[in-house]
Amino acid sequence: MNRRVFTSAVFIVVLLGAAVGRCVAELTPGQKLAVEALIKQFGAKEFTVRQKAVERLIEIGPDVVPLVKKAADETTDNEVRLRCQMVLTGIAEKYGIAIETQAMKKKTVDHWRLGPSRININVANATVEEILEILAKQSGNAPVLADGKVALEQIGFHLTDVPYWQAIERLCHRVHCLYRPAVADDPSPPELVFVDVCKEHGLVVGPVLVKVAEASKRKQLRRYRQFMTSSSFGRRDEDPVGAVIKYTLICLWEDRLPVVNSTVTIDRVTAPDGTALAVRQGDPYGPVDKRARASDRIRFHIDPVPEGVERVGTIEGTVKLTLALGPPRQITIDKLLEPGEHTVKHGPLTLTADVRHFPDSRTCIVTLRALRDGRPSKELISLKQAQGGYGAFLVDQKGKTHRAQRVRGGRTVLVATFTRLAQVEGNWSLRCRWAEKTETHTYPFRMSDVPQP
């Protein structure tokens, strides 16, 4: 072999090795033993020990990925596999790297359980914390934390072949708690919050739970001004002209599903006698808060309510979940605040970002353009309604992520708006994560036992 060619080849291999080393450094023997000890704690009896092991491994960073992936692929313990996945997901989101395990490679949409997880549990004297751990193991969902008032309460709990959400609801009623979903961009898990009275009832449809979060009824008034006498000038009189019924539905899905986007629609609402009611979707009194993970909300109101109708009989609607197939794709643009246009290449895909920063309003607006092989690409269009770990994010100097509050635009140009930011200075970066392939599944529901407003 030509000596110059051989030297060049060796030089390229060294460069590639250095590049990989910068992403994931090789641990020293002592560090390797420490990481393996933390992974062993995934099988500990105490919940706090298992949770702290997850948090510590995420804090250590990408260097632990090879050992955690190996444990996830080799273990037969569902709890250990679940904890490994929590670590890998946490590292991917915190440090902006794409991670794929053997289990993820094998999973297509056919491997995801699109129906509900089934729960079988028979314990005579277990704490609420232990019961929640059993539910997580059997379902593959993230462990749910329990309020300190009930976490160590010991109860008997017996269920046979019950859907996951039905098991959660029965446990909530048993210990007087409400299920509160996790908040977006916050690593804290969902939790059960203690309340004095628990009256919420939900409808389980596949892996989805639909329930009424709010119901209200108020009178609709017609106002007019009288000008009959000087003494009545400026006085308003009001006549009732009907009523308005408002409902807010919350839809929760099992967080084991890789949901990229969700849509909830109301198809039909009837009175108790079966008469169809005119429904207006959306809320004229303010936007719906969608900060919770693995959930969606929709508001609708009936205006005006026909005379004699005091409540709603049935609510029919549809929940659509778009699932990611395979591991996510991700592009990161560093030094985003430097002047000029920012461009980064990822194989045949080129992403260009133009940033406008408004310090007074603590807002950043980023315009994104995608090109594939030099031609406009619609590959990033899924960022418009992305949820969970997918979407457009700003990453500050401390590694904290900030999700775009609004993403709009057409097929090839997207505009992401970030608001309520802290002081934006230094080395901020933009992270875009999307699913290369998706598949949408529909879950129609019909709620007949509708709470009265």
KOLSE-872223 format. One line per 2 residues: number of its first residue (from 1); for each residue x, y, z of N, C-alpha, C. Coordinates in steps of 0.02 Angstrom, whole numbers, plus 50000, padded with zeros to 5 digits. Layout:
REM residues N
NUM) X Y Z X Y Z X Y Z  ...
REM end
This chain:
REM residues 453
1) 50043 49940 50000 50000 50000 50000 50044 50062 50000  50024 50112 49962 50060 50174 49961 50064 50204 50031
3) 50124 50225 50052 50134 50248 50120 50093 50310 50135  50086 50355 50084 50048 50416 50095 49975 50400 50106
5) 49948 50352 50065 49878 50333 50073 49866 50302 50141  49914 50257 50162 49907 50224 50227 49907 50276 50284
7) 49952 50325 50279 49956 50376 50331 49892 50417 50334  49864 50434 50275 49801 50472 50273 49744 50433 50304
9) 49742 50367 50289 49688 50326 50316 49692 50323 50392  49754 50314 50418 49762 50313 50490 49741 50379 50521
11) 49759 50434 50488 49741 50500 50514 49665 50510 50517  49630 50485 50464 49557 50491 50463 49526 50450 50519
13) 49551 50389 50530 49525 50346 50583 49535 50379 50651  49594 50410 50661 49607 50444 50724 49559 50501 50734
15) 49546 50540 50680 49500 50595 50685 49430 50571 50703  49408 50517 50669 49341 50490 50684 49337 50466 50756
17) 49389 50433 50779 49390 50411 50848 49387 50468 50897  49422 50523 50881 49420 50581 50925 49351 50612 50926
19) 49318 50614 50866 49251 50643 50864 49202 50603 50906  49206 50536 50900 49162 50495 50941 49178 50503 51014
21) 49242 50508 51030 49262 50515 51100 49236 50578 51131  49229 50632 51090 49202 50693 51118 49129 50686 51136
23) 49093 50640 51101 49022 50631 51116 49013 50587 51178  49047 50529 51179 49042 50483 51235 49112 50461 51253
25) 49138 50486 51309 49205 50468 51331 49205 50400 51365  49261 50366 51360 49267 50300 51393 49278 50310 51468
27) 49241 50274 51508 49246 50281 51580 49308 50246 51606  49335 50272 51661 49390 50238 51694 49362 50177 51731
29) 49404 50129 51750 49379 50070 51786 49339 50089 51849  49362 50139 51886 49326 50160 51945 49258 50190 51929
31) 49256 50232 51877 49192 50262 51856 49144 50208 51831  49171 50159 51795 49130 50105 51769 49097 50066 51826
33) 49136 50052 51878 49108 50016 51936 49054 50057 51970  49064 50124 51974 49015 50167 52006 48949 50168 51967
35) 48955 50171 51900 48895 50171 51857 48858 50104 51863  48896 50049 51862 48864 49983 51868 48829 49976 51936
37) 48858 50006 51988 48826 50004 52054 48760 50042 52053  48759 50099 52018 48697 50137 52013 48644 50099 51974
39) 48665 50064 51921 48617 50025 51881 48588 49968 51924  48629 49938 51966 48605 49885 52010 48551 49910 52058
41) 48555 49975 52074 48505 50003 52120 48436 50008 52088  48430 49997 52022 48365 49996 51990 48322 49939 52017
43) 48354 49889 52045 48316 49833 52074 48306 49838 52149  48323 49896 52178 48316 49905 52250 48243 49905 52270
45) 48229 49887 52332 48160 49884 52356 48131 49954 52367  48173 50001 52390 48150 50068 52406 48143 50109 52342
47) 48086 50142 52334 48073 50183 52275 48123 50241 52271  48137 50273 52327 48181 50332 52326 48251 50313 52303
49) 48274 50253 52319 48340 50230 52297 48341 50223 52221  48289 50192 52194 48286 50183 52121 48282 50250 52085
51) 48241 50296 52112 48232 50361 52080 48296 50402 52082  48331 50401 52139 48394 50439 52144 48448 50411 52098
53) 48447 50345 52088 48496 50315 52041 48484 50340 51970  48421 50346 51950 48405 50373 51884 48429 50445 51878
55) 48414 50486 51928 48433 50557 51926 48509 50565 51924  48544 50523 51962 48617 50528 51965 48649 50509 51898
57) 48623 50457 51865 48650 50437 51800 48637 50490 51747  48579 50521 51749 48565 50576 51701 48613 50634 51714
59) 48627 50647 51777 48673 50701 51794 48744 50687 51770  48765 50624 51773 48833 50607 51749 48839 50621 51675
61) 48786 50604 51636 48784 50624 51566 48796 50568 51516  48810 50586 51454 48814 50538 51398 48866 50483 51408
63) 48916 50492 51451 48967 50441 51460 48939 50375 51486  48880 50377 51518 48852 50315 51546 48809 50277 51495
65) 48798 50307 51436 48751 50278 51388 48768 50206 51369  48831 50189 51352 48845 50120 51332 48827 50069 51385
67) 48842 50083 51449 48827 50035 51502 48751 50030 51514  48717 50086 51510 48644 50085 51521 48609 50049 51463
69) 48632 50061 51401 48603 50026 51343 48614 49951 51349  48674 49932 51371 48689 49860 51379 48642 49829 51431
71) 48632 49864 51487 48587 49838 51539 48516 49833 51513  48494 49883 51475 48425 49882 51448 48414 49825 51400
73) 48465 49809 51359 48458 49757 51309 48464 49686 51339  48500 49680 51395 48513 49614 51423 48466 49594 51479
75) 48436 49642 51514 48396 49626 51573 48330 49593 51554  48306 49551 51600 48239 49522 51593 48190 49552 51644
77) 48215 49599 51684 48175 49632 51735 48142 49694 51706  48076 49696 51706 48040 49754 51677 48057 49819 51713
79) 48067 49815 51779 48084 49875 51817 48151 49903 51795  48201 49860 51788 48267 49882 51767 48264 49911 51697
81) 48228 49877 51652 48222 49902 51583 48188 49970 51582  48136 49978 51623 48101 50042 51626 48146 50098 51651
83) 48185 50083 51703 48230 50134 51731 48286 50152 51681  48311 50102 51645 48362 50116 51594 48334 50162 51540
85) 48272 50149 51520 48241 50192 51469 48231 50263 51495  48215 50270 51559 48208 50337 51589 48274 50374 51587
87) 48329 50339 51601 48395 50370 51599 48413 50392 51528  48402 50347 51479 48420 50363 51410 48378 50421 51384
89) 48314 50421 51400 48271 50476 51378 48292 50541 51411  48308 50539 51476 48329 50599 51511 48394 50628 51483
91) 48442 50584 51467 48505 50607 51439 48495 50636 51369  48453 50602 51328 48440 50626 51260 48409 50696 51262
93) 48362 50708 51308 48329 50773 51311 48373 50826 51341  48413 50808 51391 48454 50858 51426 48515 50879 51386
95) 48546 50830 51351 48609 50844 51317 48602 50847 51241  48541 50837 51216 48529 50846 51144 48563 50794 51100
97) 48560 50730 51120 48589 50677 51079 48535 50625 51064  48542 50592 51007 48495 50539 50988 48522 50472 51013
99) 48481 50434 51048 48501 50370 51077 48453 50316 51053  48480 50259 51033 48439 50204 51008 48463 50139 51040
101) 48416 50101 51068 48432 50035 51097 48408 49981 51050  48429 49919 51063 48407 49863 51022 48331 49856 51025
103) 48302 49869 51084 48230 49864 51091 48195 49916 51048  48224 49977 51044 48194 50030 51003 48199 50012 50929
105) 48254 49981 50909 48262 49963 50838 48209 49913 50817  48191 49867 50862 48143 49815 50845 48071 49840 50846
107) 48059 49895 50880 47990 49917 50890 47965 49957 50830  47916 49931 50796 47878 49968 50747 47810 49980 50779
109) 47765 50010 50741 47700 50024 50771 47663 49960 50789  47679 49904 50756 47646 49840 50772 47667 49815 50841
111) 47727 49835 50864 47751 49811 50928 47724 49853 50986  47703 49915 50972 47674 49955 51026 47605 49926 51041
113) 47590 49918 51105 47524 49895 51124 47475 49953 51116  47437 49952 51061 47393 50009 51047 47329 50005 51087
115) 47316 49948 51118 47261 49943 51165 47284 49962 51234  47241 49956 51284 47261 49973 51352 47307 49920 51382
117) 47352 49941 51425 47390 49893 51465 47343 49861 51515  47352 49796 51525 47308 49759 51571 47344 49748 51638
119) 47308 49760 51692 47337 49757 51759 47306 49698 51797  47350 49659 51828 47329 49606 51874 47369 49615 51939
121) 47334 49627 51993 47368 49640 52056 47326 49611 52113  47361 49581 52161 47327 49550 52217 47372 49556 52278
123) 47366 49612 52314 47407 49624 52373 47360 49636 52433  47378 49607 52489 47336 49613 52548 47356 49672 52592
125) 47421 49689 52592 47445 49742 52636 47507 49773 52605  47497 49822 52561 47553 49855 52527 47543 49930 52530
127) 47597 49967 52527 47592 50040 52527 47570 50064 52458  47542 50124 52456 47521 50153 52392 47581 50160 52346
129) 47638 50177 52374 47699 50183 52334 47717 50117 52301  47711 50062 52337 47727 49996 52310 47676 49976 52256
131) 47613 49993 52266 47561 49977 52217 47574 50015 52152  47593 50078 52157 47608 50117 52097 47668 50088 52059
133) 47716 50061 52096 47774 50029 52063 47752 49966 52025  47706 49928 52053 47680 49869 52019 47644 49889 51955
135) 47604 49942 51958 47568 49966 51899 47617 49987 51844  47672 50020 51864 47722 50041 51815 47756 49981 51783
137) 47773 49931 51822 47806 49872 51795 47762 49835 51745  47698 49827 51762 47654 49788 51719 47635 49826 51656
139) 47633 49892 51659 47610 49931 51601 47666 49956 51557  47726 49967 51587 47780 49997 51549 47778 50073 51550
141) 47731 50102 51588 47726 50175 51594 47774 50199 51648  47787 50264 51648 47831 50294 51698 47800 50286 51767
143) 47841 50275 51818 47814 50269 51887 47779 50334 51908  47724 50326 51943 47686 50383 51968 47704 50394 52041
145) 47718 50457 52059 47733 50473 52129 47668 50481 52168  47671 50469 52232 47612 50477 52275 47624 50535 52323
147) 47571 50571 52338 47573 50625 52387 47600 50598 52453  47639 50639 52488 47668 50618 52551 47618 50595 52603
149) 47556 50620 52597 47504 50602 52646 47481 50530 52637  47489 50502 52577 47462 50435 52564 47515 50386 52540
151) 47576 50409 52526 47627 50365 52496 47640 50303 52537  47641 50309 52603 47658 50252 52646 47596 50220 52677
153) 47537 50241 52655 47475 50211 52680 47469 50140 52654  47456 50092 52698 47452 50022 52678 47379 50002 52667
155) 47366 49972 52609 47298 49952 52592 47300 49884 52557  47242 49853 52552 47234 49794 52510 47208 49816 52442
157) 47234 49786 52388 47214 49808 52321 47212 49747 52276  47153 49734 52247 47143 49673 52208 47109 49690 52142
159) 47143 49678 52086 47116 49690 52019 47135 49632 51974  47089 49615 51929 47103 49561 51881 47087 49585 51810
161) 47138 49585 51768 47131 49603 51697 47094 49669 51688  47120 49721 51720 47088 49788 51719 47133 49835 51678
163) 47104 49878 51635 47145 49927 51599 47184 49972 51647  47242 49995 51624 47287 50035 51666 47252 50095 51696
165) 47216 50134 51655 47185 50195 51680 47129 50179 51730  47095 50124 51720 47044 50105 51768 47076 50087 51835
167) 47135 50055 51833 47171 50040 51894 47192 50103 51930  47217 50152 51892 47238 50216 51922 47178 50251 51954
169) 47121 50251 51920 47062 50284 51947 47036 50250 52010  47036 50184 52010 47014 50148 52070 47059 50162 52129
171) 47124 50166 52116 47171 50182 52170 47159 50253 52195  47147 50300 52149 47133 50369 52168 47072 50374 52214
173) 47019 50339 52196 46958 50340 52238 46970 50307 52305  47013 50256 52305 47025 50220 52367 47062 50263 52418
175) 47109 50304 52395 47151 50344 52441 47137 50419 52436  47082 50438 52402 47061 50508 52397 47115 50551 52364
177) 47133 50533 52303 47184 50571 52266 47159 50586 52196  47191 50636 52165 47181 50652 52095 47246 50639 52058
179) 47241 50614 51997 47300 50603 51955 47319 50669 51922  47381 50691 51932 47405 50752 51901 47461 50735 51852
181) 47451 50748 51787 47502 50730 51738 47565 50772 51746  47620 50746 51720 47683 50781 51723 47681 50843 51679
183) 47721 50893 51696 47723 50956 51659 47777 50952 51606  47763 50979 51547 47811 50979 51492 47876 51013 51513
185) 47932 50986 51488 47999 51014 51501 48019 51009 51574  47985 50967 51612 48002 50956 51682 48012 50881 51691
187) 48071 50859 51715 48083 50787 51721 48042 50752 51775  48008 50790 51817 47970 50759 51872 47914 50715 51843
189) 47902 50657 51873 47851 50611 51848 47781 50634 51867  47728 50603 51839 47660 50618 51861 47651 50597 51934
191) 47598 50622 51966 47589 50607 52036 47515 50604 52055  47502 50572 52111 47436 50571 52141 47435 50624 52197
193) 47388 50670 52193 47383 50725 52240 47323 50714 52285  47333 50719 52350 47280 50706 52398 47227 50761 52396
195) 47163 50741 52397 47106 50788 52400 47056 50761 52451  47014 50805 52477 46965 50784 52526 46911 50739 52495
197) 46888 50758 52435 46836 50721 52401 46857 50708 52330  46852 50646 52307 46870 50627 52239 46808 50603 52203
199) 46782 50643 52157 46720 50626 52122 46730 50616 52047  46790 50624 52022 46801 50620 51950 46793 50548 51925
201) 46759 50542 51868 46752 50478 51835 46772 50487 51762  46808 50438 51735 46831 50443 51667 46808 50384 51625
203) 46817 50391 51559 46799 50340 51511 46864 50314 51480  46877 50249 51484 46937 50219 51457 46924 50196 51385
205) 46964 50221 51338 46959 50202 51268 47029 50182 51245  47042 50117 51241 47109 50094 51224 47159 50119 51276
207) 47215 50149 51254 47264 50174 51302 47248 50245 51326  47188 50269 51311 47169 50339 51325 47115 50341 51379
209) 47121 50391 51423 47070 50405 51473 47040 50474 51458  46974 50477 51450 46939 50540 51437 46895 50555 51497
211) 46901 50615 51524 46858 50633 51581 46844 50708 51581  46791 50726 51616 46771 50796 51621 46813 50829 51675
213) 46850 50881 51656 46891 50917 51705 46853 50976 51734  46805 51003 51696 46768 51062 51719 46701 51064 51684
215) 46649 51082 51721 46582 51091 51693 46549 51150 51728  46520 51196 51689 46489 51255 51719 46430 51277 51677
217) 46384 51311 51709 46326 51338 51675 46313 51408 51701  46301 51454 51656 46287 51523 51677 46234 51553 51632
219) 46201 51603 51658 46149 51637 51621 46179 51685 51570  46147 51689 51513 46167 51737 51461 46120 51797 51468
221) 46148 51857 51476 46107 51917 51489 46111 51965 51431  46054 51999 51418 46052 52053 51369 46053 52119 51408
223) 46100 52162 51392 46106 52225 51428 46085 52283 51383  46051 52333 51413 46034 52393 51375 46032 52452 51423
225) 46038 52512 51396 46042 52573 51436 45976 52611 51431  45951 52635 51487 45890 52674 51487 45905 52748 51486
227) 45865 52786 51448 45874 52858 51444 45807 52894 51458  45765 52861 51498 45698 52887 51509 45699 52952 51550
229) 45737 52952 51606 45739 53011 51649 45811 53025 51667  45822 53084 51693 45890 53102 51712 45914 53059 51770
231) 45868 53037 51813 45888 52996 51871 45910 52926 51850  45884 52902 51793 45902 52835 51770 45959 52835 51720
233) 45985 52895 51705 46038 52900 51654 46100 52861 51676  46126 52820 51632 46186 52781 51647 46172 52715 51681
235) 46109 52702 51700 46093 52638 51733 46081 52584 51681  46107 52523 51694 46098 52467 51648 46046 52419 51675
237) 46002 52396 51633 45955 52343 51651 45975 52280 51614  45961 52223 51644 45981 52159 51616 45921 52112 51613
239) 45913 52078 51556 45861 52028 51547 45894 51962 51530  45875 51908 51564 45902 51842 51545 45876 51821 51477
241) 45920 51798 51433 45900 51776 51366 45920 51704 51353  45941 51667 51403 45961 51598 51394 46019 51580 51439
243) 46051 51524 51425 46106 51501 51466 46161 51472 51421  46220 51467 51450 46278 51438 51416 46306 51383 51461
245) 46316 51324 51432 46348 51268 51467 46418 51259 51439  46468 51258 51482 46537 51250 51462 46566 51186 51491
247) 46605 51150 51450 46639 51090 51473 46712 51093 51452  46754 51066 51495 46825 51055 51478 46839 50981 51487
249) 46861 50948 51433 46880 50878 51436 46956 50872 51437  46981 50826 51476 47052 50810 51476 47061 50738 51452
251) 47108 50729 51407 47123 50662 51380 47194 50644 51400  47201 50588 51434 47266 50563 51456 47281 50499 51419
253) 47343 50491 51396 47362 50427 51366 47423 50399 51401  47432 50334 51395 47488 50301 51428 47554 50328 51399
255) 47598 50350 51444 47659 50383 51420 47711 50335 51392  47696 50269 51391 47741 50222 51357 47737 50231 51282
257) 47683 50262 51257 47674 50272 51186 47714 50332 51162  47749 50327 51105 47789 50383 51079 47746 50431 51040
259) 47704 50469 51075 47656 50514 51042 47692 50578 51019  47685 50593 50955 47714 50653 50926 47663 50710 50926
261) 47601 50693 50914 47549 50743 50909 47482 50713 50929  47438 50755 50956 47371 50732 50975 47319 50783 50953
263) 47259 50758 50938 47203 50801 50919 47140 50774 50951  47102 50818 50983 47039 50798 51014 46983 50839 50981
265) 46931 50806 50958 46875 50841 50928 46810 50816 50959  46761 50861 50963 46694 50844 50987 46649 50836 50925
267) 46621 50776 50917 46581 50762 50857 46507 50774 50867  46482 50759 50928 46409 50765 50939 46396 50769 51014
269) 46350 50813 51032 46327 50819 51102 46251 50819 51101  46222 50780 51146 46149 50774 51148 46123 50792 51217
271) 46059 50811 51219 46023 50822 51282 46003 50754 51310  45979 50751 51372 45957 50686 51401 45904 50651 51360
273) 45862 50689 51323 45810 50657 51282 45834 50637 51213  45899 50646 51199 45927 50626 51135 45931 50681 51083
275) 45905 50740 51098 45906 50796 51051 45978 50821 51042  45999 50830 50979 46066 50855 50966 46070 50929 50985
277) 46126 50948 51016 46137 51017 51038 46190 51049 50994  46182 51114 50984 46231 51152 50944 46294 51164 50986
279) 46351 51141 50961 46413 51144 50999 46462 51191 50964  46494 51232 51004 46548 51274 50979 46613 51253 51014
281) 46660 51229 50974 46724 51207 51003 46770 51266 51013  46815 51259 51061 46859 51314 51079 46829 51352 51136
283) 46866 51402 51160 46844 51441 51218 46855 51515 51204  46801 51555 51201 46810 51626 51190 46838 51663 51250
285) 46844 51628 51307 46865 51661 51369 46939 51649 51385  46976 51618 51340 47047 51608 51353 47071 51543 51324
287) 47137 51537 51311 47165 51476 51282 47168 51419 51332  47172 51358 51305 47179 51299 51347 47251 51289 51366
289) 47264 51274 51429 47331 51261 51453 47353 51191 51430  47405 51187 51388 47428 51122 51363 47500 51108 51386
291) 47517 51129 51446 47585 51118 51469 47596 51048 51496  47543 51010 51507 47551 50943 51536 47575 50894 51483
293) 47617 50845 51505 47641 50793 51460 47589 50738 51455  47591 50701 51399 47549 50642 51388 47475 50658 51402
295) 47453 50717 51380 47383 50735 51390 47364 50791 51342  47300 50800 51334 47274 50854 51292 47207 50876 51322
297) 47188 50937 51307 47125 50964 51332 47085 50995 51275  47020 50996 51283 46977 51031 51235 46919 51062 51273
299) 46902 51123 51254 46845 51157 51283 46791 51166 51230  46729 51160 51251 46673 51174 51206 46616 51202 51247
301) 46572 51238 51214 46515 51267 51249 46453 51262 51206  46396 51258 51240 46331 51254 51207 46297 51321 51219
303) 46287 51358 51165 46262 51427 51171 46219 51443 51109  46153 51455 51118 46118 51453 51182 46093 51382 51198
305) 46079 51371 51261 46051 51307 51283 45975 51309 51272  45947 51259 51239 45874 51259 51229 45836 51262 51295
307) 45779 51292 51294 45739 51299 51355 45719 51230 51381  45727 51221 51446 45710 51158 51478 45768 51109 51484
309) 45824 51123 51451 45883 51079 51455 45928 51103 51512  45936 51062 51561 45976 51080 51620 46046 51048 51618
311) 46054 50996 51579 46118 50961 51578 46127 50926 51511  46187 50899 51501 46204 50863 51440 46193 50789 51451
313) 46167 50755 51400 46157 50683 51405 46217 50643 51385  46243 50654 51324 46301 50617 51299 46349 50664 51264
315) 46412 50645 51265 46465 50681 51228 46502 50629 51186  46503 50641 51121 46539 50596 51075 46596 50634 51042
317) 46653 50602 51037 46710 50635 51007 46762 50586 50984  46820 50612 50965 46874 50571 50938 46941 50597 50964
319) 46983 50551 50985 47052 50567 51003 47098 50536 50950  47140 50577 50920 47188 50552 50870 47258 50559 50898
321) 47295 50504 50899 47364 50503 50922 47410 50486 50863  47459 50529 50851 47509 50516 50800 47571 50488 50834
323) 47590 50427 50817 47646 50392 50849 47708 50394 50805  47766 50400 50837 47829 50398 50801 47850 50326 50788
325) 47875 50314 50729 47902 50248 50711 47978 50253 50711  48010 50215 50754 48083 50217 50756 48108 50273 50800
327) 48175 50280 50805 48204 50332 50848 48194 50401 50818  48197 50454 50859 48188 50522 50834 48248 50547 50795
329) 48237 50596 50752 48291 50631 50718 48300 50698 50752  48361 50722 50752 48375 50783 50790 48431 50823 50757
331) 48422 50890 50757 48473 50936 50733 48481 50990 50786  48544 51008 50801 48559 51060 50850 48601 51114 50817
333) 48582 51176 50828 48619 51234 50804 48647 51271 50864  48713 51273 50870 48746 51307 50926 48758 51381 50911
335) 48775 51418 50964 48791 51490 50958 48736 51527 50920  48675 51515 50941 48617 51541 50905 48612 51617 50907
337) 48638 51648 50960 48630 51720 50968 48681 51761 50930  48730 51729 50899 48778 51766 50859 48744 51795 50797
339) 48765 51855 50774 48732 51886 50717 48737 51843 50654  48689 51853 50610 48690 51818 50546 48646 51756 50544
341) 48643 51726 50485 48603 51666 50475 48643 51605 50496  48610 51557 50527 48643 51497 50552 48622 51436 50511
343) 48671 51398 50488 48657 51340 50445 48694 51280 50472  48660 51222 50473 48691 51160 50494 48666 51105 50447
345) 48711 51057 50432 48694 51002 50388 48689 50937 50427  48640 50896 50408 48631 50831 50439 48617 50781 50382
347) 48671 50753 50356 48664 50710 50297 48641 50753 50238  48589 50730 50201 48565 50770 50145 48521 50828 50165
349) 48506 50834 50231 48461 50887 50255 48501 50947 50279  48481 51006 50258 48512 51069 50280 48460 51111 50315
351) 48475 51133 50375 48428 51174 50414 48459 51244 50423  48419 51295 50407 48441 51364 50414 48396 51399 50464
353) 48426 51437 50510 48388 51473 50561 48407 51546 50561  48356 51589 50563 48365 51661 50569 48331 51683 50634
355) 48368 51717 50678 48344 51732 50745 48332 51806 50754  48275 51822 50784 48260 51891 50806 48247 51889 50881
357) 48283 51930 50918 48279 51930 50991 48251 51997 51015  48201 51994 51059 48170 52054 51087 48178 52053 51163
359) 48233 52082 51189 48247 52078 51261 48193 52108 51305  48161 52162 51283 48111 52195 51325 48052 52150 51339
361) 48031 52111 51290 47974 52066 51299 47996 51994 51314  48061 51983 51322 48089 51917 51337 48065 51865 51286
363) 48071 51883 51223 48045 51841 51169 48099 51829 51116  48101 51769 51089 48143 51752 51032 48099 51723 50977
365) 48109 51745 50916 48073 51718 50858 48124 51688 50810  48117 51624 50796 48164 51588 50753 48128 51566 50690
367) 48154 51586 50632 48127 51564 50568 48170 51507 50541  48138 51450 50528 48173 51389 50506 48157 51373 50434
369) 48209 51355 50396 48200 51332 50327 48239 51267 50319  48208 51219 50287 48240 51153 50278 48249 51140 50203
371) 48308 51115 50186 48323 51095 50117 48348 51024 50117  48325 50984 50069 48351 50916 50060 48379 50911 49990
373) 48444 50899 49987 48480 50897 49923 48469 50961 49883  48468 51018 49920 48462 51082 49887 48392 51104 49870
375) 48342 51062 49884 48273 51080 49868 48233 51089 49933  48183 51134 49932 48142 51144 49993 48112 51078 50016
377) 48116 51067 50082 48091 51005 50111 48037 51020 50162  47987 50977 50166 47933 50984 50215 47944 50937 50275
379) 48007 50918 50285 48023 50868 50336 48008 50892 50406  48013 50958 50418 48004 50984 50485 47933 51005 50500
381) 47886 50990 50455 47818 51014 50465 47787 50984 50528  47811 50925 50549 47784 50894 50610 47800 50934 50673
383) 47847 50982 50668 47862 51023 50726 47804 51069 50745  47758 51080 50699 47704 51129 50711 47660 51109 50770
385) 47646 51045 50776 47602 51022 50830 47636 50970 50874  47703 50971 50877 47740 50919 50912 47729 50923 50988
387) 47729 50865 51020 47720 50861 51092 47774 50816 51122  47773 50810 51188 47821 50766 51222 47893 50788 51210
389) 47936 50742 51191 48006 50758 51179 48019 50783 51109  47966 50792 51068 47974 50815 51000 47955 50889 50996
391) 47987 50925 50949 47970 50995 50939 48033 51037 50932  48023 51103 50937 48078 51152 50933 48092 51178 51004
393) 48156 51177 51024 48175 51196 51092 48234 51244 51089  48234 51293 51134 48294 51332 51148 48328 51301 51209
395) 48394 51296 51207 48432 51268 51263 48479 51323 51289  48471 51341 51353 48512 51395 51380 48580 51369 51402
397) 48620 51414 51431 48689 51397 51449 48692 51342 51502  48640 51336 51543 48639 51285 51596 48611 51219 51573
399) 48591 51214 51509 48564 51152 51483 48489 51146 51490  48455 51197 51517 48383 51194 51525 48349 51207 51458
401) 48297 51168 51443 48262 51175 51379 48200 51218 51387  48184 51255 51334 48125 51298 51332 48087 51282 51268
403) 48027 51256 51275 47987 51237 51216 47957 51299 51183  47951 51297 51117 47919 51351 51081 47845 51353 51099
405) 47820 51413 51117 47750 51420 51135 47705 51418 51073  47735 51435 51016 47695 51435 50954 47741 51419 50895
407) 47718 51374 50852 47754 51359 50790 47704 51364 50733  47716 51407 50686 47670 51417 50630 47710 51420 50565
409) 47674 51422 50509 47706 51426 50445 47679 51376 50396  47712 51370 50339 47690 51325 50286 47728 51260 50287
411) 47736 51231 50228 47767 51165 50224 47843 51168 50228  47873 51223 50205 47946 51225 50202 47977 51279 50246
413) 47936 51325 50272 47961 51378 50316 47919 51378 50380  47952 51373 50437 47918 51374 50502 47945 51431 50544
415) 47900 51461 50584 47919 51515 50629 47903 51493 50700  47954 51486 50742 47946 51464 50811 47954 51524 50857
417) 47905 51534 50901 47905 51590 50947 47916 51565 51018  47967 51591 51052 47983 51573 51121 47971 51635 51164
419) 47930 51628 51216 47914 51684 51260 47931 51667 51332  47926 51718 51375 47939 51712 51447 48008 51683 51461
421) 48057 51705 51422 48125 51682 51432 48161 51725 51484  48209 51696 51517 48252 51735 51562 48300 51775 51519
423) 48348 51807 51551 48396 51847 51514 48432 51804 51463  48425 51821 51399 48453 51780 51345 48520 51810 51325
425) 48573 51776 51345 48640 51796 51326 48687 51736 51332  48743 51740 51299 48791 51685 51301 48777 51634 51247
427) 48798 51573 51259 48795 51520 51209 48729 51481 51215  48677 51506 51183 48613 51470 51179 48613 51429 51114
429) 48574 51376 51113 48570 51335 51053 48497 51318 51038  48485 51298 50976 48419 51278 50953 48420 51203 50940
431) 48371 51168 50967 48366 51096 50957 48299 51079 50925  48301 51045 50868 48240 51023 50834 48240 50947 50834
433) 48186 50919 50861 48180 50846 50863 48113 50827 50832  48115 50781 50784 48054 50761 50750 48057 50687 50733
435) 48000 50660 50715 47995 50590 50696 47999 50585 50620  48043 50542 50596 48050 50534 50523 47988 50502 50493
437) 47960 50454 50529 47899 50420 50505 47849 50419 50562  47786 50428 50545 47733 50427 50596 47673 50387 50570
439) 47630 50370 50617 47567 50337 50600 47514 50359 50649  47455 50376 50623 47402 50404 50665 47350 50350 50680
441) 47329 50348 50744 47278 50301 50766 47221 50340 50798  47160 50318 50785 47100 50353 50806 47064 50314 50860
443) 47042 50350 50912 47005 50319 50968 46940 50358 50979  46885 50336 50949 46821 50370 50961 46794 50354 51031
445) 46758 50401 51060 46730 50390 51127 46659 50416 51130  46621 50387 51176 46552 50409 51189 46542 50409 51264
447) 46535 50468 51293 46527 50475 51365 46453 50487 51380  46424 50440 51417 46352 50446 51432 46339 50470 51504
449) 46384 50454 51550 46374 50475 51619 46409 50542 51629  46381 50595 51600 46413 50660 51599 46397 50698 51663
451) 46447 50722 51699 46433 50760 51761 46391 50822 51748  46348 50838 51795 46304 50896 51788 46342 50960 51807
453) 46336 51013 51767 46371 51075 51784 46341 51108 51845
REM end
